[in-house]
Amino acid sequence: MLGEIIAKASDISIVISEAGTVLSVLINPEHQGFGEVSNWEGRDIRDFLTPESIPKLEAQLERFMVEADDIRAIELNHSDSDTFGFPVRYTFQAIGPDGAILMLGRDLRPIAEMQQQLVKAQIALERDYEAQREYDTRFRVLMDVTNEAFVFVSQTSGRIVEINAEAAALFGGSIEDLRGASFAQEFEGRRKSEVVSGLVSIAISEGQPPLELTTRRARRSVLAKPTAFRAAGERMLIVRLSSSEDEEAVADDLTENLSALYQEGAEAIVFTDADGLVRSANESFLNLIDAPHLTRIKGRSLGDFFVRGAVDLKVLVENAKRVGQMRIYATKLASEYGSQIAVEISATWLDDQRNPAIVFVIRDTSRAEAVRKTKAAINDEGVRSVMELVGSASLKEIVSETNDVVEKMCIETAVELTRNNRVAAAEMLGLSRQSLYVKLRKYGLLNRNDS
């Protein structure tokens, strides 16, 4: 009965002699986390302690011999080759006339695990704090060095949460005065609900123009372009402000310069619809194809002016739609009178929802083509190797060899024309990409083209 009481009074109870020999080990039946410890009996308890716990035990035993009634509990870490280590807090009690000592232990693993969790949580908090400080510093630097005027506005309160120096200059105030102020009150003739709801409507809609406002302090006309987002559950607006006069000046200059480039530029520029039908073309393109006037070609397919016709147009249009643009596609134009001109074409997809268009920039490369090294020698060598088979091989073998030579020449030409664009070359030859790679590897062209 005494043994059961002792076992239930603690997680683990050990009876040792004054020399440290284990006389008995009792485990709380409701505590199964110590494993098999019956092999401890008859052995020195020091064999089951970690090296740093042994001096603590010996010092405790010395104190216990002197003052057995007033001794504090100690923490010992057990270690055994058969079981995992665990920390235990022990109190010492003298029992029996033979000097036996009862060690009542409380398992400290739950406390140790909780402490480790707290330490990990503290480390995670410190890391998050440092990361937050780093992001905050980046944000402050970005707001200070940018030339754009930005304001962060709370959708709930309508107040300015953050503002940079450029925006403060547009308002005619300081950052300290404007931070926390009502955003709508910084404009003339505007109510809070009107300004905030207008900005939210623009932010969630596509294609709406910016909101035009007049600042109350500086009397300046500005354009507000909002973007809506959430931060820690709070709905926010980041508003980019720009002076109306500056926007109009930049827009006018850009329009004028682009118009001059289109009309007087050396490169041929053609605008088509999504199917490749010509909408407009500049004088440089008309000169390339010897067309007298734009009305002569407007509404016609651009493929009508390619030597390979719809094949080239399909490659250009489909690649431009898929990836947004296609760079430097080599082909030949056919003029109104049948002459051919070597050109390089770049295509860009303008994905406007109402009026999508494709713009083609075409460069005359006929002069450069004349000085380029061709592969005629290689092709002639292939033809000669086929001719040498006559008399030494059957017609079937000669035809098979000829097919290989022609197939290799076609693949080389397609890869060269598309500037090693495998997708465009495969579409030009009517092959899948996998089939093209197989044939490139078959003729030893894959490594060469990749290099």
ROMIPA-149879 format. One record per residue (C-alpha): x, y, z. Coordinates in Angstrom, 2 decimals, padded with zeros to 5 digits. Example, Ala and Ser with C-alpha at 12.3 -4.5 7.8 and 13.67 -1.06 7.14 Angstrom:
<pts>
xx; yy; zz
012.30; -004.50; 007.80
013.67; -001.06; 007.14
</pts>
This chain:
<pts>
xx; yy; zz
000.00; 000.00; 000.00
002.84; 002.37; 000.80
004.42; 001.60; -002.55
001.19; 002.44; -004.37
000.85; 005.70; -002.45
004.44; 006.67; -003.27
004.02; 005.69; -006.93
000.86; 007.78; -007.33
002.30; 010.74; -005.42
004.91; 011.38; -008.11
005.66; 010.54; -011.74
008.75; 008.49; -010.88
010.10; 007.41; -007.47
013.61; 006.03; -006.93
015.02; 004.59; -003.71
018.82; 004.81; -003.56
021.45; 004.07; -000.99
023.79; 006.71; 000.42
026.38; 005.62; -002.18
023.87; 006.12; -005.05
022.93; 002.51; -005.80
019.37; 002.13; -007.08
017.38; -000.08; -004.69
013.93; 000.31; -006.22
012.14; 002.20; -009.03
008.42; 002.98; -008.93
006.56; 004.48; -011.91
003.16; 006.17; -011.69
000.79; 003.78; -013.51
-000.93; 006.74; -015.17
002.40; 007.96; -016.56
003.73; 005.76; -019.39
006.38; 008.05; -020.83
009.49; 006.70; -019.09
009.85; 003.44; -020.98
011.45; 000.38; -019.33
013.41; 001.41; -016.20
013.34; -001.88; -014.25
016.93; -002.53; -015.37
018.06; 000.41; -013.21
017.72; -001.59; -009.98
021.03; -002.74; -008.53
023.05; -000.28; -010.59
024.53; 003.13; -009.80
022.09; 005.92; -010.58
024.98; 007.92; -012.06
024.95; 005.48; -015.00
021.58; 006.91; -016.01
022.38; 010.62; -015.71
023.86; 013.03; -018.23
027.44; 014.21; -017.47
026.32; 017.66; -016.27
023.78; 016.12; -013.84
026.26; 013.87; -012.00
028.01; 016.73; -010.08
024.59; 018.13; -009.14
023.53; 014.76; -007.67
026.75; 014.36; -005.68
026.48; 017.87; -004.26
022.86; 017.22; -003.32
023.78; 013.98; -001.52
026.48; 015.79; 000.46
024.03; 018.48; 001.54
021.40; 015.85; 002.37
023.78; 014.12; 004.79
024.30; 017.39; 006.65
020.81; 018.93; 006.62
018.26; 016.31; 005.62
015.25; 018.36; 006.71
015.93; 021.54; 004.76
017.03; 020.77; 001.25
015.70; 022.08; -002.02
014.62; 020.06; -005.03
017.03; 019.68; -007.95
016.59; 019.01; -011.65
018.42; 016.02; -013.13
018.56; 014.95; -016.76
018.36; 011.20; -017.31
020.08; 009.53; -020.25
020.04; 005.87; -021.12
021.22; 003.95; -024.15
017.94; 002.04; -024.10
015.56; 004.99; -023.65
015.52; 008.62; -024.61
016.64; 011.30; -022.17
014.21; 013.26; -020.03
014.46; 015.94; -017.31
013.02; 015.27; -013.81
012.70; 017.50; -010.69
013.53; 015.46; -007.55
012.91; 015.99; -003.84
014.88; 013.90; -001.33
013.42; 012.09; 001.70
015.21; 009.84; 004.22
013.45; 006.50; 004.82
014.32; 003.42; 006.87
017.08; 002.86; 009.42
019.67; 001.80; 006.82
020.12; 005.32; 005.37
018.05; 004.76; 002.22
016.96; 007.89; 000.36
013.66; 008.29; -001.46
013.78; 010.51; -004.59
010.29; 011.72; -005.59
010.41; 012.96; -009.18
008.14; 015.13; -011.32
008.51; 014.78; -015.12
009.57; 018.15; -016.58
009.15; 017.26; -020.26
005.77; 019.04; -020.64
007.29; 022.16; -019.11
010.41; 021.83; -021.26
008.32; 021.43; -024.40
006.26; 024.47; -023.45
009.44; 026.46; -022.84
010.79; 025.41; -026.23
007.54; 026.46; -027.88
007.73; 029.81; -026.10
011.33; 030.28; -027.21
010.44; 029.39; -030.80
007.48; 031.76; -030.68
009.70; 034.52; -029.32
012.28; 033.92; -032.05
009.53; 033.94; -034.68
008.15; 037.20; -033.28
011.59; 038.78; -033.35
012.12; 037.64; -036.94
008.73; 039.00; -037.95
009.52; 042.26; -036.19
012.86; 042.56; -037.98
011.20; 041.71; -041.32
008.51; 044.30; -040.64
011.17; 046.91; -039.85
013.00; 046.01; -043.06
009.84; 046.29; -045.18
008.89; 049.52; -043.44
012.32; 050.97; -044.23
012.04; 049.91; -047.86
008.58; 051.46; -048.04
009.81; 054.75; -046.54
012.79; 054.93; -048.89
010.61; 054.12; -051.91
008.08; 056.79; -050.96
010.85; 059.37; -050.52
012.83; 058.74; -053.70
009.97; 058.22; -056.16
009.02; 061.12; -058.40
005.37; 060.05; -058.40
002.82; 061.44; -055.92
001.15; 058.69; -053.86
-001.43; 058.80; -051.07
-002.73; 055.87; -049.00
-006.38; 056.40; -048.03
-008.56; 054.29; -045.72
-011.86; 053.39; -047.39
-013.59; 053.20; -044.01
-012.59; 056.54; -042.51
-011.63; 058.38; -045.69
-008.50; 059.70; -043.98
-004.95; 059.86; -045.30
-002.93; 057.01; -043.80
000.36; 057.77; -045.56
001.56; 060.37; -048.05
004.89; 061.13; -049.71
006.60; 064.47; -050.31
005.52; 064.72; -053.95
001.85; 064.38; -053.03
002.22; 066.83; -050.15
003.66; 069.38; -052.59
000.62; 068.99; -054.85
-001.67; 069.60; -051.86
000.39; 072.57; -050.72
001.03; 071.25; -047.19
003.49; 069.23; -045.15
003.51; 065.48; -044.64
002.93; 065.86; -040.88
-000.14; 068.09; -041.38
-001.68; 065.92; -044.08
-001.13; 062.54; -042.43
-004.38; 061.64; -040.68
-006.36; 064.43; -042.38
-009.58; 063.83; -044.32
-008.70; 063.16; -047.95
-011.92; 064.66; -049.33
-011.47; 067.92; -047.39
-008.24; 068.63; -049.29
-010.30; 069.22; -052.45
-012.75; 071.93; -053.35
-016.48; 071.23; -053.58
-016.21; 067.55; -052.75
-017.84; 065.55; -049.96
-016.15; 062.62; -048.25
-018.60; 060.01; -049.53
-018.44; 061.41; -053.05
-014.65; 061.32; -053.30
-014.11; 057.93; -051.67
-016.97; 056.19; -053.48
-015.81; 057.69; -056.79
-012.28; 056.41; -056.26
-013.53; 052.94; -055.26
-015.74; 052.81; -058.35
-012.80; 053.68; -060.60
-010.53; 051.17; -058.84
-012.88; 048.20; -059.30
-013.82; 049.09; -062.86
-011.72; 048.72; -066.00
-011.19; 051.45; -068.53
-012.57; 054.33; -066.47
-010.63; 057.61; -066.66
-008.99; 059.03; -063.52
-010.96; 061.32; -061.21
-010.23; 065.01; -061.80
-010.04; 067.09; -058.61
-008.90; 070.58; -057.54
-006.79; 070.92; -054.38
-008.12; 073.31; -051.74
-004.81; 074.81; -050.58
-002.75; 075.07; -053.77
-005.69; 075.46; -056.20
-004.14; 072.90; -058.54
-006.02; 070.57; -060.85
-004.94; 066.96; -060.32
-005.87; 063.53; -061.69
-006.41; 060.73; -059.15
-005.80; 057.13; -060.29
-006.77; 054.72; -057.46
-005.94; 051.08; -056.78
-007.92; 049.15; -054.15
-006.39; 046.54; -051.84
-006.69; 045.08; -048.34
-004.10; 045.36; -045.58
-004.64; 043.30; -042.41
-008.37; 043.19; -043.12
-008.68; 046.95; -043.68
-009.76; 048.17; -047.10
-007.32; 050.70; -048.49
-006.79; 052.83; -051.58
-003.44; 053.82; -053.01
-004.04; 056.93; -055.08
-001.54; 058.17; -057.66
-001.86; 061.91; -058.13
-000.61; 063.83; -061.15
-001.01; 067.38; -062.31
-003.53; 067.71; -065.13
-001.32; 070.22; -066.93
001.68; 067.87; -066.83
-000.39; 064.91; -068.02
-001.76; 066.89; -070.95
001.69; 068.15; -071.92
003.22; 064.66; -071.77
000.28; 063.15; -073.67
000.46; 065.83; -076.38
004.24; 065.42; -076.81
004.00; 061.63; -076.94
001.14; 061.71; -079.46
002.98; 064.18; -081.65
006.23; 062.22; -081.56
004.57; 058.88; -082.26
002.61; 060.37; -085.14
005.83; 061.81; -086.64
007.58; 058.44; -086.24
004.70; 056.66; -087.97
004.54; 059.08; -090.89
008.25; 059.80; -091.44
010.05; 056.81; -089.93
012.39; 054.66; -091.98
010.74; 051.44; -090.81
007.53; 050.23; -092.42
004.64; 050.11; -089.93
001.33; 048.34; -090.57
-001.71; 048.12; -088.29
-004.08; 045.19; -088.85
-007.09; 043.77; -087.06
-006.94; 040.48; -085.15
-007.26; 038.50; -088.42
-004.46; 040.32; -090.24
-006.58; 042.64; -092.39
-004.80; 045.96; -093.05
-006.25; 048.98; -091.25
-003.50; 051.50; -091.90
000.09; 051.60; -093.13
002.72; 054.31; -093.40
004.56; 055.58; -096.49
007.57; 053.34; -095.85
005.42; 050.23; -096.24
003.77; 051.60; -099.39
007.25; 052.17; -100.83
008.28; 048.59; -100.05
005.36; 047.04; -101.93
005.17; 049.77; -104.64
001.58; 050.62; -103.70
000.35; 054.02; -104.98
-001.96; 054.78; -102.05
-003.27; 053.39; -098.76
-006.74; 052.88; -100.22
-005.22; 050.31; -102.58
-004.30; 047.95; -099.73
-006.69; 048.90; -096.91
-008.96; 046.00; -096.00
-006.77; 043.41; -097.72
-005.00; 040.62; -095.86
-001.38; 041.35; -095.02
-000.63; 037.80; -096.14
-001.27; 038.94; -099.73
002.07; 040.77; -099.61
004.13; 037.83; -098.28
005.85; 035.47; -100.69
004.68; 032.52; -098.60
001.29; 034.13; -098.15
-000.98; 032.85; -095.38
001.80; 030.63; -093.94
003.83; 033.65; -092.78
000.76; 035.56; -091.65
-000.51; 032.64; -089.56
002.86; 032.24; -087.80
003.09; 035.96; -087.04
-000.51; 036.43; -085.89
-000.76; 033.30; -083.72
002.58; 033.90; -081.97
001.78; 037.57; -081.36
-001.59; 036.68; -079.82
-000.14; 033.89; -077.68
002.87; 035.67; -076.14
002.05; 039.32; -076.84
004.81; 039.91; -079.39
007.08; 038.17; -081.88
010.57; 039.45; -082.57
012.53; 039.47; -085.84
010.74; 037.06; -088.16
012.63; 036.77; -091.46
010.64; 036.41; -094.68
010.10; 038.07; -098.09
007.57; 040.63; -099.29
006.05; 040.52; -102.76
005.39; 043.93; -104.30
002.45; 044.85; -106.48
004.55; 044.10; -109.56
005.97; 040.74; -108.46
009.40; 041.74; -107.15
010.57; 040.17; -103.89
012.20; 041.96; -100.97
013.90; 040.29; -097.98
012.54; 041.72; -094.73
012.53; 041.18; -090.97
009.21; 041.62; -089.15
008.32; 042.25; -085.50
004.67; 041.82; -084.45
002.99; 043.18; -081.30
-000.50; 042.28; -080.09
-002.51; 045.29; -078.80
-005.19; 043.62; -076.72
-007.85; 046.30; -076.60
-011.19; 044.74; -075.68
-013.19; 046.78; -078.18
-010.72; 047.15; -081.04
-007.85; 044.66; -080.75
-005.07; 045.17; -083.28
-001.68; 043.87; -084.34
001.12; 046.26; -085.28
003.83; 045.02; -087.64
007.20; 046.76; -087.87
008.93; 045.72; -091.09
012.59; 046.35; -091.95
014.14; 045.99; -095.40
017.08; 043.56; -095.16
017.72; 043.05; -098.87
021.13; 044.72; -098.71
022.21; 042.73; -095.68
020.89; 039.57; -097.33
023.28; 040.04; -100.22
026.36; 039.87; -097.99
025.18; 037.07; -095.72
026.78; 033.69; -095.98
024.34; 031.21; -097.39
024.33; 027.49; -097.02
024.32; 026.80; -100.75
027.63; 024.98; -100.50
026.26; 022.63; -097.88
023.13; 022.01; -099.91
025.14; 021.46; -103.12
027.29; 018.98; -101.26
024.19; 017.07; -100.22
022.90; 017.01; -103.80
026.27; 015.80; -105.11
026.35; 013.03; -102.52
022.97; 011.86; -103.82
024.10; 011.99; -107.47
027.15; 009.90; -106.63
024.84; 007.09; -105.51
023.65; 006.52; -109.08
025.11; 003.21; -110.25
026.13; 002.13; -106.76
022.71; 001.96; -105.09
019.16; 001.03; -106.03
016.59; 003.67; -106.98
014.73; 003.04; -103.73
017.88; 003.78; -101.71
018.62; 006.88; -103.82
015.06; 008.19; -103.33
015.30; 007.56; -099.57
018.60; 009.46; -099.44
017.08; 012.27; -101.51
014.15; 012.56; -099.09
016.56; 012.91; -096.19
018.56; 015.62; -097.99
015.44; 017.58; -098.94
013.96; 017.21; -095.45
017.19; 018.44; -093.86
017.36; 021.41; -096.26
013.75; 022.37; -095.47
014.28; 022.16; -091.72
017.49; 024.20; -091.95
015.73; 026.84; -094.03
012.74; 027.05; -091.66
014.97; 027.38; -088.59
017.06; 030.04; -090.30
014.04; 032.04; -091.48
012.50; 032.06; -088.00
015.81; 032.94; -086.30
015.85; 029.62; -084.46
012.28; 030.08; -083.19
011.31; 026.43; -082.80
007.60; 027.13; -082.39
007.43; 029.27; -085.54
009.57; 026.80; -087.52
007.33; 023.88; -086.52
004.20; 025.78; -087.57
005.83; 026.80; -090.84
006.65; 023.14; -091.64
003.30; 021.83; -090.41
004.96; 019.75; -087.68
004.46; 019.47; -083.95
007.22; 020.75; -081.71
008.05; 017.20; -080.63
008.39; 016.04; -084.28
010.61; 019.02; -085.09
012.93; 018.23; -082.16
013.14; 014.59; -083.27
014.19; 015.63; -086.78
016.65; 018.25; -085.50
018.27; 015.58; -083.38
018.21; 013.12; -086.32
020.19; 015.46; -088.60
022.52; 016.72; -085.91
021.05; 020.25; -085.96
019.87; 020.48; -082.37
023.20; 021.07; -080.62
024.43; 023.36; -083.34
021.37; 025.61; -083.19
021.34; 025.66; -079.40
024.95; 026.79; -079.33
</pts>
